[in-house]
Amino acid sequence: MKGSLSYWMGNWRPEIGDPSIMGWFTVASYFACAGVACLAAVRNRKRDDKAFALWVTIAILMAVLGINKQLDLQSLLTEIGRQIARAQGWFEMRRTVQFWFIALFGAIILTVYIWYIITFKSMIRRSWLAFCGLFFLMSFIVIRAVSFHHVDELIQYELGGVRMNWMFELSGIYMILFAGVRAACESEVNKR
């Protein structure tokens, strides 16, 4: 039935998206990063408004990405889009719509990233690792969204038993996490 929730969900089911050890390690990494970002935000709350805003935003982003990692919510959005395309009769044109959606998604991420660089320009020197990690992680997300066959082959490639997508995603997360630890420690030292 077209109006039912199960129709709009299509083939997506609420279940663990990546129940592997690396999947859970990545989720734990996202949440550890969110926790460290919260700590950096709290420690910078009274001293630096921009640092506080940056770390709160990072904490929220990391928590959302951690939840999404296991619930696979982007697949739900894809299924809903597919069902809308079928219901409205433009399913045959879905590749064109996907292209423009991905182009728009990439442009939005790039615009937000540039806005962050401009807004937090004074912080780039002391938080460069966080900005690099955000760029790395957002690039990985755009690559995953594009999901062209040859790109999927590259990120699924294994080097010594380690998948490239794990290296890309975890590198971004840990750059941000280490930057958060540094920001939290620096703010504590500056209090004294």
C-alpha positions as CSV (number, residue, x, y, z in Angstrom):
1,M,0.0,0.0,0.0
2,K,1.5,3.3,-1.2
3,G,0.6,5.3,1.9
4,S,2.0,2.8,4.4
5,L,5.3,3.2,6.3
6,S,6.5,-0.1,5.0
7,Y,5.9,1.0,1.4
8,W,8.1,4.1,1.9
9,M,10.8,2.1,3.7
10,G,11.1,-0.3,0.7
11,N,13.8,-2.9,1.4
12,W,15.3,-1.0,4.3
13,R,14.9,-2.6,7.7
14,P,16.0,-1.1,11.1
15,E,18.9,-3.4,11.9
16,I,22.6,-3.2,12.6
17,G,24.2,-1.9,9.4
18,D,27.7,-3.3,10.0
19,P,27.8,-5.9,12.8
20,S,31.5,-6.7,12.2
21,I,34.2,-5.9,14.7
22,M,35.5,-3.1,12.5
23,G,31.9,-1.7,12.2
24,W,31.5,-1.6,16.0
25,F,35.1,-0.2,16.4
26,T,34.2,2.6,13.9
27,V,31.0,3.4,15.8
28,A,32.9,3.4,19.1
29,S,35.5,5.7,17.5
30,Y,32.7,8.1,16.4
31,F,31.3,8.2,19.9
32,A,34.7,8.6,21.5
33,C,35.4,11.5,19.2
34,A,32.0,13.0,20.1
35,G,32.9,12.6,23.8
36,V,36.3,14.2,23.4
37,A,34.7,17.0,21.3
38,C,32.2,17.6,24.2
39,L,35.1,17.8,26.6
40,A,36.9,20.3,24.4
41,A,33.7,22.4,24.1
42,V,33.1,22.4,27.9
43,R,36.7,23.4,28.6
44,N,36.6,26.2,26.0
45,R,33.1,27.4,26.9
46,K,34.1,30.5,29.0
47,R,37.5,31.1,27.3
48,D,36.7,31.1,23.6
49,D,33.2,31.2,22.0
50,K,34.4,30.1,18.6
51,A,36.3,27.1,20.0
52,F,33.2,26.2,22.0
53,A,30.9,26.4,18.9
54,L,33.4,24.4,16.8
55,W,33.7,21.6,19.3
56,V,29.9,21.5,20.0
57,T,29.3,21.2,16.2
58,I,31.9,18.5,15.9
59,A,30.4,16.6,18.9
60,I,26.9,16.6,17.3
61,L,28.3,15.6,13.9
62,M,30.3,12.7,15.3
63,A,27.3,11.4,17.3
64,V,25.0,11.6,14.3
65,L,27.6,9.8,12.1
66,G,28.1,7.2,14.8
67,I,24.3,6.5,14.9
68,N,24.1,6.5,11.1
69,K,27.0,4.1,10.8
70,Q,25.0,1.3,12.4
71,L,21.5,2.2,11.4
72,D,22.4,2.9,7.8
73,L,20.0,5.8,7.6
74,Q,21.3,6.9,4.2
75,S,20.0,3.6,2.8
76,L,16.6,4.5,4.2
77,L,16.7,7.8,2.5
78,T,17.7,6.1,-0.8
79,E,14.7,3.7,-0.4
80,I,12.3,6.5,0.3
81,G,13.7,8.3,-2.8
82,R,13.3,5.2,-4.9
83,Q,9.7,4.8,-3.7
84,I,8.9,8.4,-4.4
85,A,10.4,8.0,-7.9
86,R,8.2,5.0,-8.6
87,A,5.1,6.6,-7.1
88,Q,5.5,9.8,-9.2
89,G,6.5,8.0,-12.4
90,W,10.1,9.3,-12.9
91,F,12.0,6.1,-11.8
92,E,13.5,5.8,-15.3
93,M,15.2,9.2,-14.8
94,R,16.6,8.3,-11.4
95,R,20.2,8.4,-12.5
96,T,19.9,12.1,-13.5
97,V,18.2,12.9,-10.2
98,Q,20.9,11.0,-8.3
99,F,23.6,12.9,-10.1
100,W,22.1,16.3,-9.3
101,F,21.4,15.2,-5.7
102,I,25.0,14.1,-5.2
103,A,26.2,17.3,-6.9
104,L,24.1,19.4,-4.6
105,F,25.1,17.3,-1.5
106,G,28.8,17.7,-2.4
107,A,28.3,21.5,-3.0
108,I,26.6,21.9,0.3
109,I,29.3,20.0,2.2
110,L,32.0,22.1,0.4
111,T,30.1,25.3,1.1
112,V,29.7,24.5,4.8
113,Y,33.4,23.5,5.0
114,I,34.5,26.7,3.4
115,W,32.2,28.7,5.7
116,Y,33.7,26.9,8.7
117,I,37.2,27.8,7.5
118,I,36.2,31.4,7.1
119,T,34.2,31.6,10.3
120,F,36.9,29.9,12.4
121,K,39.9,31.3,10.5
122,S,41.5,32.4,13.7
123,M,41.4,28.8,15.0
124,I,42.9,27.1,12.0
125,R,46.5,27.3,13.3
126,R,45.7,25.7,16.6
127,S,43.0,23.3,15.3
128,W,44.4,22.5,11.9
129,L,44.3,18.7,12.6
130,A,40.5,19.0,13.3
131,F,40.0,20.8,10.1
132,C,42.0,18.3,8.1
133,G,40.1,15.5,9.8
134,L,36.8,17.1,9.0
135,F,37.9,17.5,5.4
136,F,39.0,13.9,5.2
137,L,35.8,12.6,6.8
138,M,33.5,14.7,4.7
139,S,35.4,13.7,1.5
140,F,34.9,10.1,2.5
141,I,31.2,10.7,3.0
142,V,30.8,12.3,-0.4
143,I,32.8,9.5,-2.0
144,R,30.4,7.0,-0.3
145,A,27.4,9.0,-1.5
146,V,28.6,9.0,-5.1
147,S,29.1,5.2,-4.8
148,F,30.2,4.7,-8.4
149,H,31.3,1.2,-9.1
150,H,35.0,2.0,-9.6
151,V,35.0,4.1,-6.5
152,D,33.4,1.3,-4.5
153,E,36.1,-1.1,-5.8
154,L,38.8,1.3,-4.6
155,I,37.4,1.8,-1.1
156,Q,36.6,-1.9,-0.7
157,Y,40.2,-2.8,-1.7
158,E,42.1,-4.5,1.0
159,L,45.7,-3.8,1.8
160,G,47.2,-6.4,4.3
161,G,43.7,-7.3,5.4
162,V,42.6,-3.7,6.0
163,R,40.0,-2.2,3.8
164,M,40.7,1.2,2.3
165,N,37.3,2.5,3.5
166,W,38.3,1.8,7.1
167,M,41.5,3.7,6.6
168,F,39.7,6.7,5.0
169,E,37.0,6.9,7.6
170,L,39.0,6.1,10.7
171,S,41.8,8.5,9.7
172,G,39.4,11.4,9.6
173,I,37.8,10.4,12.9
174,Y,41.1,10.0,14.7
175,M,42.5,13.3,13.3
176,I,39.5,15.0,14.9
177,L,39.8,13.0,18.1
178,F,43.4,13.8,18.6
179,A,42.7,17.5,17.8
180,G,40.0,17.4,20.5
181,V,42.3,15.9,23.1
182,R,44.8,18.6,22.3
183,A,42.2,21.4,22.5
184,A,40.9,20.1,25.8
185,C,44.4,19.8,27.3
186,E,45.5,23.2,26.0
187,S,42.4,24.9,27.5
188,E,43.1,23.2,30.9
189,V,46.7,24.3,30.9
190,N,45.6,27.9,30.0
191,K,43.2,28.0,33.0
192,R,46.2,27.7,35.4
